[in-house]
Amino acid sequence: MSFFAPVSTWHLPTSAFTESLREMARDGVSGNEGVALWLGHRSNGQAEVTHLVALRGPGVIKRPDQLILRPELLNEVTDIAVALGVALVGQIHSHGKLYGTDLSFADRTFGITVPYFLSLVAPDYALRPNTRLEECGVHVFEPGIGFRRLPPAELSQRIVLVPGIPIPFLTVGEE
């Protein structure tokens, strides 16, 4: 028995996706990768994103081809998630041209490798605010397999963009 129940579908508010692109573009204008975390609930094969987390300060290092999240910063995120009764269900980060929308070796090796964790990669350092979900690399960490990129037909079935739901925007870390 796994602590992490299988997830077949993720419900992602359109506002979370749009605000995540905006957050990552703050770093993209300097030619650096950006990141946003998604908190939410998992039950009955469904994951629902309910909160967007922006990471700031010395606990996150953003470079053109590297993103480092220090454990202390992730501990802060965990404390907030526990207090809210939610869990980390996914993240989105941006790449420039070097890796496109695939996960890099570092993403696969040092990223969050929790069963059914959703990991998106936005193209062009997220500098295009009209980027569509289909233009991103959408990857799921699967037990016994590792990260697997969802092909377009599967993506359209497993990721549901939900319009009209504003979600809380939380900032963790100090600038």
Number of C-alpha atoms within 10 A of each C-alpha: 4 7 7 13 14 18 20 13 19 24 17 21 20 18 18 26 20 15 18 27 27 18 21 25 23 17 20 24 13 12 18 23 29 32 30 24 21 25 24 21 17 21 11 10 11 15 24 21 23 21 22 24 22 19 24 17 11 13 18 19 16 20 16 18 16 15 20 16 16 12 11 12 19 16 11 13 23 16 12 17 16 12 9 12 11 19 19 23 23 25 19 21 25 32 29 20 11 11 15 17 22 20 22 17 10 12 17 15 12 10 15 15 18 18 21 24 21 26 25 23 28 30 23 22 27 29 21 14 12 9 16 11 18 12 12 20 23 24 23 21 19 17 14 7 9 16 23 17 19 16 12 13 8 10 18 14 12 16 18 15 16 16 11 9 12 14 15 12 14 14 13 16 16 10 8
